[in-house]
Amino acid sequence: MKSFQVVDFNAPLKEVDQPTPQPSGTQVLIKVKAAGVCHSDLHIWEGGYDLGHGRKPLSLKDRGVSLPRTMGHETVGEIVAFGPDVKDADKGGLKAGDVALAYPWLGCGKCPTCLGGDENMCAIKPNALGVYCDGGYADHMTVPHPKYLLNLKGLDPVTAAPYACSGVTTYSALKKVEKDLDTPIVIFGAGGLGLMALSLLKAMGGKGAIVVDIDARKREAAEAAGALATVDGKAPDALEQLIKKAGQPIRAAIDLVGNAQTSQLGFDCLTKGGKLVIVGLFGGGATWALPLIPIKAVTIQGSYVGNLRETQELLDLVREKKIPAIPVTPMPLAKANEALTNLQKGQLVGRAVLTP
């Protein structure tokens, strides 16, 4: 088995050859067909998050992320073998040879949050694949239980891989503003998540979105993907442009970037009673004037990926509405380092997907 691992934070990934794992217990062994390269991987690679306000960065090492680690949480694979404890009833109709999306956002599996179906919110022992456990930057990978494998039923593995993160992340964020989707919403960021959000918004019956991005190429991609309008976030009159292009009070904004500038503009553009959903982890500190939060009665809500149920809902929606895939750039597994560097430099439109 070949994998590319983080052996030191901020150091190039190391190519590692080791015996292909055999599934034990309820594990399932998959042969990786596609692994998305996500912006979250950059934070893992770099070792933490910028908290702003002069605070010490949030260290992933302090949060239990140990090295070496094989990243990759957007993984599609062909089922090779089931562990000895997997019963037919556990398989959910899956069999060897099926191609499935691996749901990665695992928890302890035992606390009330996990048992309630929200493993992505587990505070006892987060266990996400590609973060706390080895993931898909490899030609094989183990998944703890068949219930975390969702049959793609003919969907293209390369374009479907991002549904495990950028897909379910944007779907879950959109659901948090679902009551306002009949009005123009604002989306910050036209990378992989932003383009995914536009296609899902249309499939969910939304009126559409005005997309904010500082990169002209990405604004063009958003317009091609059906944005109502786009705004350059660096423009001195960005707020005025947003309000004018919306044509009515803005009730919802989704920040897929998550820095001081985007979150401030997202807050400022909202009407009374509006909601700002922050998804992005770019980092920094908030700059809101605190009295305006109660005066405007604004809701500021974080959204962290999505749960297993939402991921299945997403795949069903993709099939039902024949949602077009976001732009992807397939790259061989051997170019994992190049894919990360290109993402870090902002050179990618859409998503890079490693194809072992």
C-alpha positions in Angstrom: 0.0 0.0 0.0 1.3 3.5 -1.0 0.3 6.6 1.0 1.4 10.2 1.3 1.7 11.3 5.0 2.2 14.4 7.0 5.3 13.5 9.1 6.0 17.1 10.2 3.8 20.1 10.1 4.6 22.4 7.2 6.9 19.8 5.7 6.4 18.1 2.4 4.3 14.9 2.5 6.3 11.7 2.7 5.7 8.8 0.3 5.3 5.7 2.4 5.1 2.0 1.3 3.7 -0.4 3.9 1.7 -3.7 3.9 -1.9 -3.2 2.8 -4.1 -3.4 6.0 -6.5 -6.3 6.5 -9.9 -5.3 7.9 -10.5 -6.4 11.5 -13.7 -6.3 13.5 -16.3 -4.3 11.7 -13.8 -2.6 9.4 -14.2 -2.4 5.7 -11.2 -2.2 3.3 -11.6 0.0 0.3 -9.4 0.5 -2.8 -9.3 4.3 -3.1 -10.5 5.6 -6.5 -10.6 9.3 -5.7 -9.6 11.6 -2.8 -10.4 15.3 -2.7 -7.8 17.8 -1.6 -9.7 20.1 0.8 -8.8 23.5 2.2 -9.1 21.9 5.7 -6.2 19.7 4.7 -4.1 22.8 4.5 -4.8 23.5 8.2 -3.9 20.0 9.1 -0.7 20.2 7.1 0.1 23.6 8.7 -0.7 22.3 12.2 -3.4 24.8 13.4 -5.7 27.7 13.0 -5.1 31.5 13.4 -7.4 32.7 16.2 -6.6 36.4 15.7 -6.4 39.1 18.4 -2.8 38.1 19.2 -3.9 34.8 20.6 -1.8 31.7 20.4 -2.8 29.7 17.3 -5.1 26.7 17.9 -2.8 23.8 17.7 -4.0 20.6 16.1 -1.4 18.7 18.1 -3.0 19.9 21.3 -6.4 18.8 19.9 -5.1 15.2 19.5 -4.0 15.1 15.9 -0.9 12.9 16.0 1.7 12.4 13.3 2.4 10.7 11.0 -1.0 11.1 9.5 -2.4 10.2 6.1 -4.8 13.0 5.2 -7.8 12.8 2.9 -11.4 13.0 4.2 -13.2 13.2 0.7 -12.7 9.6 -0.3 -14.4 7.3 -2.7 -13.3 3.7 -2.9 -14.2 0.2 -4.2 -15.1 -2.2 -1.4 -12.4 -4.9 -1.3 -13.2 -6.9 1.9 -15.3 -6.8 5.1 -13.9 -7.5 8.6 -14.8 -10.8 10.3 -17.4 -9.2 12.6 -19.5 -7.6 9.8 -22.8 -9.4 9.5 -25.0 -9.3 6.4 -27.4 -7.1 8.3 -24.6 -4.5 8.8 -23.8 -4.2 5.1 -26.9 -2.3 4.1 -26.9 -4.1 0.7 -23.2 -3.3 0.1 -21.0 -6.0 -1.4 -17.4 -6.4 -2.6 -16.9 -4.4 -5.8 -19.4 -1.7 -5.0 -18.1 1.9 -5.2 -19.0 4.0 -2.2 -18.4 7.4 -0.6 -16.8 7.2 2.8 -18.5 9.4 5.4 -15.5 10.8 7.4 -16.8 12.8 10.3 -16.8 10.2 13.0 -17.0 10.6 16.8 -16.8 8.2 19.8 -20.0 6.5 18.6 -21.2 6.1 22.2 -22.1 9.5 23.6 -25.7 11.0 23.3 -24.5 13.3 20.5 -23.2 10.4 18.4 -26.2 8.1 19.2 -28.4 11.0 18.2 -26.9 10.9 14.7 -24.6 13.9 15.0 -21.2 12.3 15.2 -19.6 15.3 13.5 -20.4 17.2 16.7 -18.9 14.7 19.1 -17.0 16.4 22.0 -15.8 13.2 23.7 -13.5 11.7 21.1 -13.5 13.1 17.5 -12.3 10.4 15.2 -12.6 11.9 11.7 -11.0 9.9 8.9 -8.0 11.8 7.4 -7.7 13.9 10.5 -7.5 11.7 13.6 -7.3 8.4 11.6 -5.6 7.8 8.3 -7.5 8.8 5.3 -7.6 8.7 1.5 -4.2 10.1 0.3 -3.4 6.4 -0.3 -4.3 3.6 -2.6 -6.2 1.7 0.2 -8.0 2.8 3.3 -10.0 1.2 6.1 -13.4 2.5 7.2 -14.6 1.5 10.8 -18.1 0.2 9.8 -20.1 -0.4 6.6 -22.7 2.2 7.8 -20.2 4.9 6.9 -20.0 3.8 3.3 -22.7 5.3 1.0 -23.3 3.5 -2.3 -22.7 5.9 -5.2 -24.9 3.9 -7.5 -23.3 5.1 -10.7 -22.2 8.6 -9.7 -18.7 9.4 -11.0 -16.2 8.7 -8.2 -13.9 11.7 -9.0 -16.6 14.3 -9.1 -18.5 12.7 -6.2 -15.6 12.6 -3.7 -16.0 16.3 -2.7 -19.6 15.5 -1.5 -18.0 14.1 1.7 -16.8 17.5 2.8 -17.5 20.5 0.5 -20.8 19.0 -0.5 -22.3 18.1 2.9 -20.7 21.2 4.5 -22.5 23.5 2.1 -25.7 21.5 2.2 -25.8 21.6 6.0 -25.1 25.4 5.9 -27.8 26.0 3.4 -30.3 24.1 5.5 -29.5 26.5 8.4 -30.9 29.3 6.3 -33.6 27.3 4.5 -36.5 29.6 5.4 -34.8 32.5 3.6 -33.9 30.6 0.4 -36.8 32.4 -1.4 -34.7 35.6 -1.2 -31.3 36.4 -2.6 -28.6 35.2 -0.2 -24.9 36.1 -0.1 -22.2 33.6 -0.3 -18.6 34.5 0.5 -16.0 32.4 -1.4 -16.2 31.0 -4.9 -13.8 28.1 -4.5 -14.9 24.4 -4.3 -17.4 25.1 -1.6 -18.9 28.2 -3.2 -19.5 26.5 -6.5 -21.0 23.5 -4.7 -23.3 25.9 -2.8 -24.6 27.5 -6.0 -25.5 24.1 -7.5 -27.2 22.9 -4.3 -29.0 26.2 -3.8 -30.6 25.8 -7.2 -31.6 22.2 -6.6 -33.1 23.2 -3.2 -35.4 25.7 -5.0 -33.5 28.8 -3.9 -33.8 32.1 -5.6 -30.1 32.4 -6.0 -27.0 34.0 -4.5 -24.7 37.0 -4.9 -21.1 35.6 -4.6 -18.3 37.6 -3.1 -14.7 36.8 -3.9 -11.4 38.7 -4.3 -10.3 36.6 -7.2 -11.6 37.6 -10.7 -11.2 34.1 -12.1 -13.3 32.6 -9.3 -16.0 35.3 -9.7 -16.2 34.3 -13.4 -16.5 30.7 -12.4 -19.4 31.6 -10.0 -21.2 33.5 -12.8 -20.8 30.5 -15.1 -22.2 28.4 -12.3 -25.4 30.6 -12.1 -24.7 33.3 -9.5 -27.2 36.1 -9.6 -24.3 38.5 -9.4 -20.7 38.7 -8.1 -18.9 41.3 -6.0 -15.2 41.9 -5.5 -14.7 41.7 -1.8 -11.8 44.2 -2.0 -13.9 46.9 -3.6 -14.3 49.9 -1.3 -18.0 50.0 -2.1 -18.5 46.2 -1.7 -21.3 46.6 0.8 -23.2 49.1 -1.3 -22.8 46.8 -4.3 -24.2 43.9 -2.4 -27.2 45.8 -1.2 -27.9 47.2 -4.7 -27.5 43.8 -6.4 -29.7 42.0 -3.9 -32.6 44.5 -4.7 -34.2 43.7 -1.3 -33.1 43.3 2.3 -30.5 40.5 2.7 -31.7 38.0 5.3 -29.0 35.3 5.0 -25.2 35.2 4.3 -23.0 32.1 4.3 -19.3 32.8 4.9 -17.2 30.0 3.3 -14.0 31.9 3.9 -14.1 32.8 7.5 -11.7 35.7 8.0 -12.1 39.1 9.6 -13.0 40.9 6.3 -15.6 38.4 5.1 -17.3 38.0 8.4 -17.5 41.7 8.9 -19.0 42.3 5.4 -21.4 39.4 6.0 -22.5 40.9 9.2 -22.9 44.4 7.7 -25.0 43.3 4.7 -27.7 41.7 6.8 -31.0 43.3 7.5 -32.6 43.1 11.0 -33.3 39.5 12.0 -30.8 38.2 9.5 -28.5 35.2 9.9 -24.8 34.9 9.2 -23.6 31.3 9.0 -19.8 30.9 9.2 -18.3 27.8 7.7 -14.7 28.8 6.6 -11.7 28.4 8.8 -9.3 30.9 7.2 -8.8 32.4 10.6 -8.4 35.7 12.5 -10.6 37.5 14.9 -14.1 39.0 14.7 -14.5 42.7 14.3 -18.2 43.2 14.9 -19.5 46.1 17.0 -21.1 44.2 19.8 -24.1 46.6 20.3 -25.2 46.0 16.7 -25.7 42.3 17.4 -28.7 42.9 19.6 -29.8 46.1 17.8 -30.0 44.2 14.5 -31.1 41.0 16.2 -28.7 39.1 14.0 -27.9 35.4 14.5 -24.3 34.4 14.0 -24.1 30.6 13.7 -21.2 28.3 13.1 -21.6 25.3 10.8 -19.2 22.3 11.0 -19.4 19.9 8.1 -22.6 17.8 8.3 -23.9 14.5 9.7 -24.3 11.1 8.1 -28.0 11.6 7.4 -27.4 14.9 5.6 -24.7 13.2 3.5 -27.2 10.6 2.3 -29.8 13.3 1.7 -27.3 15.1 -0.4 -26.5 12.1 -2.6 -30.2 11.5 -3.1 -30.7 15.1 -4.1 -27.7 15.0 -6.5 -29.4 12.0 -8.2 -32.9 13.3 -8.1 -32.1 16.8 -9.5 -29.1 15.6 -11.6 -27.0 18.3 -10.0 -24.0 19.1 -12.2 -20.6 18.4 -10.7 -18.3 21.3 -9.6 -15.1 21.7 -11.7 -12.5 19.2 -10.6 -8.8 18.7 -11.6 -7.8 15.0 -11.4 -4.2 14.5 -10.3 -2.3 11.3 -9.7 -1.6 10.4 -6.1 2.1 11.0 -6.6 1.3 14.7 -7.1 -0.3 15.1 -3.6 2.3 17.7 -2.6 1.7 19.7 -5.8 -2.0 19.7 -5.2 -1.6 21.1 -1.7 0.8 23.7 -2.9 -1.5 24.8 -5.7 -4.4 25.1 -3.2 -2.3 27.0 -0.8 -1.4 29.5 -3.5 -5.0 29.9 -4.6 -4.3 28.5 -8.1 -7.1 26.0 -8.2 -10.6 26.6 -9.5 -13.0 24.0 -8.1 -11.4 21.0 -6.5 -8.2 18.9 -7.0 -8.9 15.2 -6.7 -6.2 12.6 -6.3 -6.7 9.5 -8.3 -4.5 6.6 -7.2 
